Amino acid sequence: MAETTEKKAAKKAPAAEAVVEAPAAGHESAAHDVRDANARGYRKSRRGYVVSDKMDKTIVVEVEDRVKHPLYGKVIRRTSKVKAHDEQNSAGIGDLVLINETRPLSATKRWRLVEILEKAK
């Protein structure tokens, strides 16, 4: 009886040694709890046409979104107007612009002008 107990203990011992606790990927230290100052989350990027530039340092951009109808499958063009921050007041009506999502800059402004892709004629 003692012999079988020793065999069971011998069988369990190598299995216990084989289990090595490795740190999870990306979790080497407690620093993962503190967000890196340079790291930023994923930011949406959209292209659209400027429809208004009457406000100071703000433009209104009409952004087109193509969605498939859930029942009929037809691709529908939906547009929405968003306010974007234009620091130099460089964009004019009719310009094709690239805007990026950003932190809230005012009550309705959550986008920032990245570049003017094409100036209006």
MOPAC internal coordinates of N, CA, C and O (Angstrom, degrees):
PM7 1SCF
backbone

  N    0.0000 0     0.00 0     0.00 0    0    0    0
  C    1.4457 1     0.00 0     0.00 0    1    0    0
  C    1.5276 1   110.55 1     0.00 0    2    1    0
  O    1.2310 1   120.39 1   137.35 1    3    2    1
  N    1.3114 1   116.86 1   -42.65 1    3    2    1
  C    1.4555 1   121.17 1   178.32 1    5    3    2
  C    1.5193 1   110.17 1   -64.01 1    6    5    3
  O    1.2310 1   120.97 1   149.22 1    7    6    5
  N    1.3209 1   115.75 1   -30.78 1    7    6    5
  C    1.4576 1   120.84 1  -179.69 1    9    7    6
  C    1.5352 1   111.18 1   -65.84 1   10    9    7
  O    1.2310 1   120.25 1   137.36 1   11   10    9
  N    1.3157 1   117.13 1   -42.64 1   11   10    9
  C    1.4698 1   120.21 1   179.64 1   13   11   10
  C    1.5215 1   111.46 1   -68.65 1   14   13   11
  O    1.2310 1   120.10 1   146.11 1   15   14   13
  N    1.3219 1   117.41 1   -33.89 1   15   14   13
  C    1.4605 1   120.49 1   177.72 1   17   15   14
  C    1.5198 1   110.44 1   -65.74 1   18   17   15
  O    1.2310 1   120.40 1   140.75 1   19   18   17
  N    1.3543 1   116.83 1   -39.25 1   19   18   17
  C    1.4636 1   120.63 1   178.52 1   21   19   18
  C    1.5215 1   110.66 1   -66.01 1   22   21   19
  O    1.2310 1   120.45 1   141.59 1   23   22   21
  N    1.3509 1   116.75 1   -38.41 1   23   22   21
  C    1.4603 1   120.08 1   179.30 1   25   23   22
  C    1.5286 1   110.69 1   -65.11 1   26   25   23
  O    1.2310 1   120.57 1   139.13 1   27   26   25
  N    1.3397 1   116.51 1   -40.87 1   27   26   25
  C    1.4594 1   120.19 1   178.91 1   29   27   26
  C    1.5315 1   110.68 1   -64.69 1   30   29   27
  O    1.2310 1   120.74 1   138.75 1   31   30   29
  N    1.3344 1   116.20 1   -41.25 1   31   30   29
  C    1.4627 1   120.57 1   178.88 1   33   31   30
  C    1.5223 1   110.08 1   -65.18 1   34   33   31
  O    1.2310 1   120.48 1   141.81 1   35   34   33
  N    1.3387 1   116.69 1   -38.19 1   35   34   33
  C    1.4556 1   120.83 1   179.49 1   37   35   34
  C    1.5267 1   110.53 1   -67.15 1   38   37   35
  O    1.2310 1   120.41 1   143.80 1   39   38   37
  N    1.3249 1   116.81 1   -36.20 1   39   38   37
  C    1.4564 1   120.01 1   179.42 1   41   39   38
  C    1.5302 1   111.09 1   -70.06 1   42   41   39
  O    1.2310 1   119.85 1   142.80 1   43   42   41
  N    1.3253 1   117.89 1   -37.20 1   43   42   41
  C    1.4592 1   121.43 1  -177.59 1   45   43   42
  C    1.5283 1   112.13 1   -75.31 1   46   45   43
  O    1.2310 1   119.80 1   148.04 1   47   46   45
  N    1.3138 1   117.98 1   -31.96 1   47   46   45
  C    1.4610 1   121.74 1  -175.61 1   49   47   46
  C    1.5301 1   112.48 1   -60.59 1   50   49   47
  O    1.2310 1   118.27 1   131.04 1   51   50   49
  N    1.3384 1   120.90 1   -48.96 1   51   50   49
  C    1.4610 1   118.62 1  -179.95 1   53   51   50
  C    1.5288 1   112.39 1   -63.77 1   54   53   51
  O    1.2310 1   120.17 1   146.74 1   55   54   53
  N    1.3107 1   117.28 1   -33.26 1   55   54   53
  C    1.4607 1   119.89 1   179.14 1   57   55   54
  C    1.5256 1   110.32 1   -65.33 1   58   57   55
  O    1.2310 1   120.22 1   141.99 1   59   58   57
  N    1.3129 1   117.18 1   -38.01 1   59   58   57
  C    1.4584 1   121.11 1   179.54 1   61   59   58
  C    1.5222 1   110.25 1   -68.43 1   62   61   59
  O    1.2310 1   120.02 1   144.40 1   63   62   61
  N    1.3383 1   117.56 1   -35.60 1   63   62   61
  C    1.4597 1   121.05 1   179.24 1   65   63   62
  C    1.5263 1   111.06 1   -71.32 1   66   65   63
  O    1.2310 1   120.37 1   149.11 1   67   66   65
  N    1.3240 1   116.90 1   -30.89 1   67   66   65
  C    1.4566 1   120.94 1  -177.21 1   69   67   66
  C    1.5316 1   111.87 1   -69.48 1   70   69   67
  O    1.2310 1   120.32 1   155.04 1   71   70   69
  N    1.3157 1   117.00 1   -24.96 1   71   70   69
  C    1.4642 1   119.89 1  -179.95 1   73   71   70
  C    1.5230 1   108.51 1   -78.18 1   74   73   71
  O    1.2310 1   121.15 1   -70.56 1   75   74   73
  N    1.3097 1   115.41 1   109.44 1   75   74   73
  C    1.4583 1   121.34 1   178.80 1   77   75   74
  C    1.5231 1   106.78 1  -114.45 1   78   77   75
  O    1.2310 1   121.01 1   -53.43 1   79   78   77
  N    1.3037 1   115.67 1   126.57 1   79   78   77
  C    1.4542 1   119.61 1  -177.71 1   81   79   78
  C    1.5202 1   109.40 1   -82.38 1   82   81   79
  O    1.2310 1   121.13 1   -72.20 1   83   82   81
  N    1.3280 1   115.44 1   107.80 1   83   82   81
  C    1.4580 1   121.43 1   179.10 1   85   83   82
  C    1.5254 1   108.40 1  -100.24 1   86   85   83
  O    1.2310 1   120.42 1   -37.43 1   87   86   85
  N    1.3161 1   116.81 1   142.57 1   87   86   85
  C    1.4634 1   118.25 1   178.18 1   89   87   86
  C    1.5231 1   110.41 1   -66.80 1   90   89   87
  O    1.2310 1   120.78 1   -34.41 1   91   90   89
  N    1.3107 1   116.11 1   145.59 1   91   90   89
  C    1.4586 1   120.87 1   179.14 1   93   91   90
  C    1.5193 1   109.62 1   -67.74 1   94   93   91
  O    1.2310 1   120.85 1   -28.99 1   95   94   93
  N    1.3072 1   115.97 1   151.01 1   95   94   93
  C    1.4555 1   120.74 1  -178.48 1   97   95   94
  C    1.5241 1   110.25 1   -60.78 1   98   97   95
  O    1.2310 1   120.87 1   -51.94 1   99   98   97
  N    1.3198 1   115.94 1   128.06 1   99   98   97
  C    1.4515 1   120.12 1   179.06 1  101   99   98
  C    1.5164 1   114.45 1    83.17 1  102  101   99
  O    1.2310 1   119.96 1  -178.01 1  103  102  101
  N    1.3182 1   117.68 1     1.99 1  103  102  101
  C    1.4634 1   120.78 1  -178.17 1  105  103  102
  C    1.5241 1   109.93 1  -125.29 1  106  105  103
  O    1.2310 1   120.01 1  -130.81 1  107  106  105
  N    1.3272 1   117.58 1    49.19 1  107  106  105
  C    1.4587 1   121.24 1  -177.23 1  109  107  106
  C    1.5240 1   112.10 1   -73.22 1  110  109  107
  O    1.2310 1   120.65 1   151.55 1  111  110  109
  N    1.3210 1   116.36 1   -28.45 1  111  110  109
  C    1.4585 1   118.93 1  -178.58 1  113  111  110
  C    1.5218 1   109.13 1  -142.92 1  114  113  111
  O    1.2310 1   121.44 1     1.66 1  115  114  113
  N    1.3023 1   114.84 1  -178.34 1  115  114  113
  C    1.4644 1   119.60 1   179.01 1  117  115  114
  C    1.5255 1   111.22 1   -78.33 1  118  117  115
  O    1.2310 1   120.30 1   178.31 1  119  118  117
  N    1.3340 1   117.04 1    -1.69 1  119  118  117
  C    1.4641 1   120.44 1  -178.79 1  121  119  118
  C    1.5205 1   112.37 1   -67.01 1  122  121  119
  O    1.2310 1   120.28 1   164.03 1  123  122  121
  N    1.3289 1   117.08 1   -15.97 1  123  122  121
  C    1.4631 1   118.88 1  -179.66 1  125  123  122
  C    1.5225 1   111.90 1   -69.49 1  126  125  123
  O    1.2310 1   120.24 1   164.02 1  127  126  125
  N    1.3118 1   117.15 1   -15.98 1  127  126  125
  C    1.4572 1   120.11 1   178.71 1  129  127  126
  C    1.5269 1   111.48 1   -75.53 1  130  129  127
  O    1.2310 1   120.27 1   152.21 1  131  130  129
  N    1.3192 1   117.08 1   -27.79 1  131  130  129
  C    1.4551 1   121.92 1  -179.33 1  133  131  130
  C    1.5240 1   107.79 1   -95.09 1  134  133  131
  O    1.2310 1   120.46 1   -52.73 1  135  134  133
  N    1.3174 1   116.73 1   127.27 1  135  134  133
  C    1.4543 1   120.62 1  -178.30 1  137  135  134
  C    1.5183 1   109.98 1   -73.89 1  138  137  135
  O    1.2310 1   120.94 1   -44.43 1  139  138  137
  N    1.3406 1   115.81 1   135.57 1  139  138  137
  C    1.4546 1   121.81 1   179.16 1  141  139  138
  C    1.5318 1   108.88 1   -63.41 1  142  141  139
  O    1.2310 1   120.58 1   -43.24 1  143  142  141
  N    1.3143 1   116.49 1   136.76 1  143  142  141
  C    1.4624 1   120.82 1  -176.62 1  145  143  142
  C    1.5253 1   111.55 1   -65.05 1  146  145  143
  O    1.2310 1   119.88 1   148.44 1  147  146  145
  N    1.3407 1   117.84 1   -31.56 1  147  146  145
  C    1.4587 1   121.25 1  -178.37 1  149  147  146
  C    1.5247 1   112.75 1   -86.49 1  150  149  147
  O    1.2310 1   119.73 1   164.12 1  151  150  149
  N    1.3304 1   118.12 1   -15.88 1  151  150  149
  C    1.4621 1   121.13 1  -176.85 1  153  151  150
  C    1.5245 1   110.17 1   -77.42 1  154  153  151
  O    1.2310 1   121.32 1   -44.59 1  155  154  153
  N    1.3277 1   115.08 1   135.41 1  155  154  153
  C    1.4559 1   120.76 1   176.17 1  157  155  154
  C    1.5097 1   107.95 1  -128.67 1  158  157  155
  O    1.2310 1   121.30 1   -31.21 1  159  158  157
  N    1.3031 1   115.12 1   148.79 1  159  158  157
  C    1.4523 1   119.78 1   179.63 1  161  159  158
  C    1.5185 1   111.77 1   -70.42 1  162  161  159
  O    1.2310 1   121.08 1    -3.19 1  163  162  161
  N    1.3114 1   115.54 1   176.81 1  163  162  161
  C    1.4545 1   121.48 1   178.87 1  165  163  162
  C    1.5239 1   109.37 1   -66.11 1  166  165  163
  O    1.2310 1   120.62 1   -50.35 1  167  166  165
  N    1.3241 1   116.41 1   129.65 1  167  166  165
  C    1.4596 1   121.51 1  -179.60 1  169  167  166
  C    1.5229 1   109.21 1  -114.57 1  170  169  167
  O    1.2310 1   120.78 1   -47.60 1  171  170  169
  N    1.3203 1   116.10 1   132.40 1  171  170  169
  C    1.4612 1   120.58 1   178.12 1  173  171  170
  C    1.5215 1   109.77 1   -71.13 1  174  173  171
  O    1.2310 1   121.15 1   -30.62 1  175  174  173
  N    1.3063 1   115.40 1   149.38 1  175  174  173
  C    1.4507 1   121.83 1   178.31 1  177  175  174
  C    1.5249 1   108.07 1  -130.04 1  178  177  175
  O    1.2310 1   120.10 1   -46.06 1  179  178  177
  N    1.3219 1   117.41 1   133.94 1  179  178  177
  C    1.4634 1   121.39 1  -177.77 1  181  179  178
  C    1.5304 1   110.16 1  -135.72 1  182  181  179
  O    1.2310 1   121.46 1   -27.36 1  183  182  181
  N    1.3457 1   114.81 1   152.64 1  183  182  181
  C    1.4643 1   122.07 1   173.35 1  185  183  182
  C    1.5143 1   107.47 1  -111.16 1  186  185  183
  O    1.2310 1   120.75 1   -36.42 1  187  186  185
  N    1.3098 1   116.18 1   143.58 1  187  186  185
  C    1.4543 1   118.95 1   179.12 1  189  187  186
  C    1.5153 1   111.33 1  -167.96 1  190  189  187
  O    1.2310 1   121.41 1    -4.74 1  191  190  189
  N    1.3196 1   114.91 1   175.26 1  191  190  189
  C    1.4517 1   121.65 1  -179.64 1  193  191  190
  C    1.5228 1   110.16 1  -104.79 1  194  193  191
  O    1.2310 1   121.07 1   -41.59 1  195  194  193
  N    1.3280 1   115.57 1   138.41 1  195  194  193
  C    1.4634 1   121.41 1   178.17 1  197  195  194
  C    1.5281 1   108.11 1   -74.00 1  198  197  195
  O    1.2310 1   120.51 1   -54.27 1  199  198  197
  N    1.3331 1   116.63 1   125.73 1  199  198  197
  C    1.4683 1   121.04 1   178.99 1  201  199  198
  C    1.5270 1   111.53 1  -109.32 1  202  201  199
  O    1.2310 1   120.09 1   165.19 1  203  202  201
  N    1.3400 1   117.44 1   -14.81 1  203  202  201
  C    1.4585 1   120.21 1   177.50 1  205  203  202
  C    1.5251 1   109.45 1  -153.75 1  206  205  203
  O    1.2310 1   121.21 1   -41.76 1  207  206  205
  N    1.3426 1   115.30 1   138.24 1  207  206  205
  C    1.4698 1   120.75 1   175.76 1  209  207  206
  C    1.5258 1   110.24 1  -134.19 1  210  209  207
  O    1.2310 1   120.14 1  -152.33 1  211  210  209
  N    1.3204 1   117.34 1    27.67 1  211  210  209
  C    1.4649 1   121.96 1  -174.53 1  213  211  210
  C    1.5214 1   113.80 1   -76.98 1  214  213  211
  O    1.2310 1   120.12 1   159.50 1  215  214  213
  N    1.3355 1   117.37 1   -20.50 1  215  214  213
  C    1.4613 1   120.07 1  -179.43 1  217  215  214
  C    1.5266 1   110.21 1   -87.65 1  218  217  215
  O    1.2310 1   120.45 1   -25.38 1  219  218  217
  N    1.3107 1   116.74 1   154.62 1  219  218  217
  C    1.4553 1   121.22 1   179.07 1  221  219  218
  C    1.5231 1   109.67 1   -75.66 1  222  221  219
  O    1.2310 1   120.86 1   -55.46 1  223  222  221
  N    1.3311 1   115.97 1   124.54 1  223  222  221
  C    1.4678 1   124.29 1   178.40 1  225  223  222
  C    1.5273 1   113.34 1    60.11 1  226  225  223
  O    1.2310 1   120.32 1  -157.09 1  227  226  225
  N    1.3225 1   117.00 1    22.91 1  227  226  225
  C    1.4611 1   121.40 1   179.20 1  229  227  226
  C    1.5187 1   109.42 1  -138.96 1  230  229  227
  O    1.2310 1   120.85 1   -43.11 1  231  230  229
  N    1.3281 1   115.99 1   136.89 1  231  230  229
  C    1.4577 1   121.36 1   174.08 1  233  231  230
  C    1.5189 1   108.37 1  -124.75 1  234  233  231
  O    1.2310 1   120.89 1   -27.40 1  235  234  233
  N    1.3252 1   115.89 1   152.60 1  235  234  233
  C    1.4578 1   121.08 1   174.33 1  237  235  234
  C    1.5195 1   106.36 1  -105.14 1  238  237  235
  O    1.2310 1   120.86 1   -56.22 1  239  238  237
  N    1.3310 1   115.95 1   123.78 1  239  238  237
  C    1.4607 1   121.95 1  -176.29 1  241  239  238
  C    1.5188 1   108.87 1  -114.78 1  242  241  239
  O    1.2310 1   120.83 1   -49.65 1  243  242  241
  N    1.3296 1   116.01 1   130.35 1  243  242  241
  C    1.4614 1   121.23 1   176.01 1  245  243  242
  C    1.5235 1   107.49 1   -92.53 1  246  245  243
  O    1.2310 1   121.16 1   -62.76 1  247  246  245
  N    1.3311 1   115.39 1   117.24 1  247  246  245
  C    1.4620 1   122.36 1  -176.34 1  249  247  246
  C    1.5240 1   108.47 1  -108.28 1  250  249  247
  O    1.2310 1   120.66 1   -47.82 1  251  250  249
  N    1.3246 1   116.34 1   132.18 1  251  250  249
  C    1.4618 1   121.53 1  -179.91 1  253  251  250
  C    1.5227 1   109.70 1   -97.87 1  254  253  251
  O    1.2310 1   121.20 1   -43.44 1  255  254  253
  N    1.3252 1   115.30 1   136.56 1  255  254  253
  C    1.4595 1   121.51 1   176.98 1  257  255  254
  C    1.5155 1   107.67 1  -127.33 1  258  257  255
  O    1.2310 1   120.32 1   -50.79 1  259  258  257
  N    1.3103 1   116.99 1   129.21 1  259  258  257
  C    1.4653 1   121.09 1   179.27 1  261  259  258
  C    1.5175 1   108.69 1  -102.16 1  262  261  259
  O    1.2310 1   121.02 1   -57.94 1  263  262  261
  N    1.3285 1   115.66 1   122.06 1  263  262  261
  C    1.4633 1   120.96 1   179.89 1  265  263  262
  C    1.5186 1   109.01 1  -126.76 1  266  265  263
  O    1.2310 1   121.38 1   -31.37 1  267  266  265
  N    1.3091 1   114.96 1   148.63 1  267  266  265
  C    1.4528 1   120.88 1   178.81 1  269  267  266
  C    1.5238 1   108.73 1   -89.25 1  270  269  267
  O    1.2310 1   120.52 1   -46.39 1  271  270  269
  N    1.3417 1   116.61 1   133.61 1  271  270  269
  C    1.4563 1   120.49 1   178.77 1  273  271  270
  C    1.5224 1   108.59 1   -64.02 1  274  273  271
  O    1.2310 1   119.70 1   -47.54 1  275  274  273
  N    1.3331 1   118.17 1   132.46 1  275  274  273
  C    1.4657 1   120.20 1  -174.14 1  277  275  274
  C    1.5295 1   114.42 1   -63.22 1  278  277  275
  O    1.2310 1   119.97 1   148.60 1  279  278  277
  N    1.3250 1   117.67 1   -31.40 1  279  278  277
  C    1.4643 1   119.96 1  -177.19 1  281  279  278
  C    1.5253 1   112.45 1   -98.15 1  282  281  279
  O    1.2310 1   120.39 1   133.61 1  283  282  281
  N    1.3309 1   116.87 1   -46.39 1  283  282  281
  C    1.4584 1   120.12 1  -172.12 1  285  283  282
  C    1.5226 1   113.88 1   -95.53 1  286  285  283
  O    1.2310 1   119.83 1   163.34 1  287  286  285
  N    1.3194 1   117.92 1   -16.66 1  287  286  285
  C    1.4600 1   120.81 1   175.52 1  289  287  286
  C    1.5132 1   115.07 1    81.59 1  290  289  287
  O    1.2310 1   119.67 1   178.25 1  291  290  289
  N    1.3206 1   118.24 1    -1.75 1  291  290  289
  C    1.4605 1   120.23 1   179.03 1  293  291  290
  C    1.5270 1   109.80 1   -70.52 1  294  293  291
  O    1.2310 1   120.72 1   -41.85 1  295  294  293
  N    1.3265 1   116.23 1   138.15 1  295  294  293
  C    1.4586 1   120.82 1   178.10 1  297  295  294
  C    1.5301 1   108.29 1   -79.77 1  298  297  295
  O    1.2310 1   120.91 1   -57.72 1  299  298  297
  N    1.3174 1   115.86 1   122.28 1  299  298  297
  C    1.4618 1   122.55 1  -176.85 1  301  299  298
  C    1.5226 1   108.77 1  -109.81 1  302  301  299
  O    1.2310 1   120.84 1   -42.47 1  303  302  301
  N    1.3346 1   116.01 1   137.53 1  303  302  301
  C    1.4624 1   120.67 1   176.18 1  305  303  302
  C    1.5153 1   108.65 1   -92.10 1  306  305  303
  O    1.2310 1   120.75 1   -60.17 1  307  306  305
  N    1.3187 1   116.18 1   119.83 1  307  306  305
  C    1.4651 1   121.24 1   176.90 1  309  307  306
  C    1.5182 1   107.58 1  -115.84 1  310  309  307
  O    1.2310 1   120.88 1   -43.28 1  311  310  309
  N    1.3138 1   115.92 1   136.72 1  311  310  309
  C    1.4591 1   119.31 1   179.37 1  313  311  310
  C    1.5198 1   109.79 1  -117.40 1  314  313  311
  O    1.2310 1   121.61 1   -30.56 1  315  314  313
  N    1.3128 1   114.52 1   149.44 1  315  314  313
  C    1.4569 1   120.37 1   174.71 1  317  315  314
  C    1.5239 1   107.83 1  -139.48 1  318  317  315
  O    1.2310 1   121.01 1   -30.63 1  319  318  317
  N    1.3084 1   115.68 1   149.37 1  319  318  317
  C    1.4588 1   121.07 1   179.36 1  321  319  318
  C    1.5192 1   108.70 1  -104.76 1  322  321  319
  O    1.2310 1   120.98 1   -51.01 1  323  322  321
  N    1.3279 1   115.73 1   128.99 1  323  322  321
  C    1.4659 1   121.03 1   178.20 1  325  323  322
  C    1.5254 1   108.62 1  -126.20 1  326  325  323
  O    1.2310 1   121.28 1   -31.08 1  327  326  325
  N    1.3144 1   115.16 1   148.92 1  327  326  325
  C    1.4584 1   120.57 1   175.97 1  329  327  326
  C    1.5224 1   108.60 1   -92.22 1  330  329  327
  O    1.2310 1   120.98 1   -44.15 1  331  330  329
  N    1.3321 1   115.73 1   135.85 1  331  330  329
  C    1.4589 1   121.31 1  -178.64 1  333  331  330
  C    1.5242 1   109.53 1  -128.47 1  334  333  331
  O    1.2310 1   121.03 1   -31.24 1  335  334  333
  N    1.3237 1   115.64 1   148.76 1  335  334  333
  C    1.4651 1   121.95 1  -179.48 1  337  335  334
  C    1.5245 1   109.61 1   -83.10 1  338  337  335
  O    1.2310 1   120.50 1   -52.79 1  339  338  337
  N    1.3204 1   116.65 1   127.21 1  339  338  337
  C    1.4665 1   123.65 1   178.84 1  341  339  338
  C    1.5263 1   107.04 1  -124.25 1  342  341  339
  O    1.2310 1   120.58 1   -85.63 1  343  342  341
  N    1.3179 1   116.49 1    94.37 1  343  342  341
  C    1.4635 1   122.21 1  -171.61 1  345  343  342
  C    1.5300 1   112.97 1   -59.69 1  346  345  343
  O    1.2310 1   119.82 1   138.18 1  347  346  345
  N    1.3423 1   117.94 1   -41.82 1  347  346  345
  C    1.4659 1   120.74 1  -176.27 1  349  347  346
  C    1.5277 1   113.54 1   -94.47 1  350  349  347
  O    1.2310 1   119.35 1  -176.41 1  351  350  349
  N    1.3101 1   118.84 1     3.59 1  351  350  349
  C    1.4688 1   122.57 1  -175.01 1  353  351  350
  C    1.5278 1   110.73 1    52.99 1  354  353  351
  O    1.2310 1   120.44 1  -138.14 1  355  354  353
  N    1.3350 1   116.76 1    41.86 1  355  354  353
  C    1.4623 1   121.61 1  -174.22 1  357  355  354
  C    1.5205 1   113.89 1   -90.73 1  358  357  355
  O    1.2310 1   119.37 1   157.53 1  359  358  357
  N    1.3162 1   118.82 1   -22.47 1  359  358  357
  C    1.4674 1   121.30 1  -177.51 1  361  359  358
  C    1.5179 1   110.49 1   -84.96 1  362  361  359
  O    1.2310 1   121.27 1   -36.54 1  363  362  361
  N    1.3361 1   115.17 1   143.46 1  363  362  361
  C    1.4579 1   120.87 1   178.40 1  365  363  362
  C    1.5152 1   110.73 1  -121.97 1  366  365  363
  O    1.2310 1   120.63 1    -7.33 1  367  366  365
  N    1.3131 1   116.40 1   172.67 1  367  366  365
  C    1.4611 1   121.26 1  -179.14 1  369  367  366
  C    1.5286 1   109.48 1   -62.27 1  370  369  367
  O    1.2310 1   120.96 1   -46.69 1  371  370  369
  N    1.3275 1   115.77 1   133.31 1  371  370  369
  C    1.4616 1   121.73 1   178.16 1  373  371  370
  C    1.5157 1   114.40 1    93.03 1  374  373  371
  O    1.2310 1   119.46 1   172.38 1  375  374  373
  N    1.3335 1   118.64 1    -7.62 1  375  374  373
  C    1.4694 1   121.18 1   179.52 1  377  375  374
  C    1.5237 1   110.49 1   -72.32 1  378  377  375
  O    1.2310 1   120.80 1   -38.46 1  379  378  377
  N    1.3325 1   116.08 1   141.54 1  379  378  377
  C    1.4589 1   121.58 1   172.19 1  381  379  378
  C    1.5250 1   106.61 1   -87.98 1  382  381  379
  O    1.2310 1   120.14 1   -58.65 1  383  382  381
  N    1.3288 1   117.33 1   121.35 1  383  382  381
  C    1.4658 1   121.04 1  -173.66 1  385  383  382
  C    1.5208 1   111.08 1  -126.85 1  386  385  383
  O    1.2310 1   121.51 1   -21.02 1  387  386  385
  N    1.3194 1   114.72 1   158.98 1  387  386  385
  C    1.4592 1   123.00 1   173.99 1  389  387  386
  C    1.5220 1   106.96 1  -111.24 1  390  389  387
  O    1.2310 1   120.74 1   -53.80 1  391  390  389
  N    1.3404 1   116.20 1   126.20 1  391  390  389
  C    1.4621 1   120.70 1  -179.42 1  393  391  390
  C    1.5214 1   109.44 1  -123.49 1  394  393  391
  O    1.2310 1   121.00 1   -29.97 1  395  394  393
  N    1.3245 1   115.69 1   150.03 1  395  394  393
  C    1.4621 1   122.71 1   178.59 1  397  395  394
  C    1.5176 1   109.56 1  -119.88 1  398  397  395
  O    1.2310 1   121.25 1   -32.42 1  399  398  397
  N    1.3192 1   115.22 1   147.58 1  399  398  397
  C    1.4549 1   121.11 1   175.30 1  401  399  398
  C    1.5263 1   108.72 1   -69.37 1  402  401  399
  O    1.2310 1   120.41 1   -34.84 1  403  402  401
  N    1.3180 1   116.81 1   145.16 1  403  402  401
  C    1.4592 1   121.11 1  -179.97 1  405  403  402
  C    1.5265 1   109.24 1  -148.03 1  406  405  403
  O    1.2310 1   120.86 1     2.70 1  407  406  405
  N    1.3079 1   115.95 1  -177.30 1  407  406  405
  C    1.4629 1   119.92 1   178.40 1  409  407  406
  C    1.5236 1   108.74 1   -66.80 1  410  409  407
  O    1.2310 1   119.68 1   -19.50 1  411  410  409
  N    1.3165 1   118.23 1   160.50 1  411  410  409
  C    1.4649 1   119.49 1   178.48 1  413  411  410
  C    1.5296 1   111.18 1   -62.07 1  414  413  411
  O    1.2310 1   120.90 1   -56.76 1  415  414  413
  N    1.3234 1   115.89 1   123.24 1  415  414  413
  C    1.4592 1   121.24 1   179.96 1  417  415  414
  C    1.5252 1   111.59 1   -98.50 1  418  417  415
  O    1.2310 1   120.37 1   158.66 1  419  418  417
  N    1.3207 1   116.90 1   -21.34 1  419  418  417
  C    1.4635 1   122.54 1   174.83 1  421  419  418
  C    1.5214 1   106.96 1  -158.26 1  422  421  419
  O    1.2310 1   120.61 1    12.46 1  423  422  421
  N    1.3147 1   116.44 1  -167.54 1  423  422  421
  C    1.4624 1   120.16 1  -177.39 1  425  423  422
  C    1.5236 1   112.32 1   -63.08 1  426  425  423
  O    1.2310 1   120.10 1   146.93 1  427  426  425
  N    1.3268 1   117.42 1   -33.07 1  427  426  425
  C    1.4706 1   120.20 1  -177.21 1  429  427  426
  C    1.5251 1   113.87 1  -123.91 1  430  429  427
  O    1.2310 1   119.62 1   178.96 1  431  430  429
  N    1.3166 1   118.34 1    -1.04 1  431  430  429
  C    1.4686 1   121.35 1  -174.51 1  433  431  430
  C    1.5249 1   111.03 1  -103.27 1  434  433  431
  O    1.2310 1   121.13 1   -65.19 1  435  434  433
  N    1.3661 1   115.45 1   114.81 1  435  434  433
  C    1.4647 1   121.13 1  -179.63 1  437  435  434
  C    1.5233 1   112.33 1  -131.13 1  438  437  435
  O    1.2310 1   119.90 1  -163.32 1  439  438  437
  N    1.3192 1   117.79 1    16.68 1  439  438  437
  C    1.4577 1   122.80 1  -178.17 1  441  439  438
  C    1.5174 1   109.06 1  -129.54 1  442  441  439
  O    1.2310 1   120.90 1   -24.58 1  443  442  441
  N    1.3336 1   115.89 1   155.42 1  443  442  441
  C    1.4604 1   122.49 1  -178.98 1  445  443  442
  C    1.5265 1   109.03 1  -131.34 1  446  445  443
  O    1.2310 1   120.33 1   -43.05 1  447  446  445
  N    1.3180 1   116.98 1   136.95 1  447  446  445
  C    1.4584 1   121.97 1   178.05 1  449  447  446
  C    1.5269 1   109.26 1   -69.93 1  450  449  447
  O    1.2310 1   120.57 1   -54.02 1  451  450  449
  N    1.3418 1   116.52 1   125.98 1  451  450  449
  C    1.4630 1   121.12 1   178.63 1  453  451  450
  C    1.5232 1   109.68 1   -95.69 1  454  453  451
  O    1.2310 1   120.60 1   127.13 1  455  454  453
  N    1.3444 1   116.46 1   -52.87 1  455  454  453
  C    1.4602 1   119.72 1   178.33 1  457  455  454
  C    1.5209 1   110.28 1  -158.24 1  458  457  455
  O    1.2310 1   121.88 1   -20.74 1  459  458  457
  N    1.3174 1   114.00 1   159.26 1  459  458  457
  C    1.4604 1   120.69 1   175.04 1  461  459  458
  C    1.5191 1   106.23 1   -95.84 1  462  461  459
  O    1.2310 1   120.55 1   -65.52 1  463  462  461
  N    1.3276 1   116.55 1   114.48 1  463  462  461
  C    1.4605 1   121.07 1  -176.58 1  465  463  462
  C    1.5249 1   111.83 1   -78.79 1  466  465  463
  O    1.2310 1   120.50 1   143.54 1  467  466  465
  N    1.3292 1   116.65 1   -36.46 1  467  466  465
  C    1.4628 1   120.54 1  -177.94 1  469  467  466
  C    1.5208 1   109.01 1  -152.82 1  470  469  467
  O    1.2310 1   120.94 1   -54.91 1  471  470  469
  N    1.3292 1   115.80 1   125.09 1  471  470  469
  C    1.4632 1   120.19 1   178.42 1  473  471  470
  C    1.5230 1   109.75 1   -78.70 1  474  473  471
  O    1.2310 1   120.69 1   -32.18 1  475  474  473
  N    1.3274 1   116.29 1   147.82 1  475  474  473
  C    1.4657 1   121.32 1   177.85 1  477  475  474
  C    1.5226 1   109.61 1   -70.03 1  478  477  475
  O    1.2310 1   121.01 1   -29.39 1  479  478  477
  N    1.3257 1   115.68 1   150.61 1  479  478  477
  C    1.4736 1   120.17 1  -179.31 1  481  479  478
  C    1.5114 1   111.63 1   -81.87 1  482  481  479
  O    1.2310 1   120.10 1   180.00 1  483  482  481

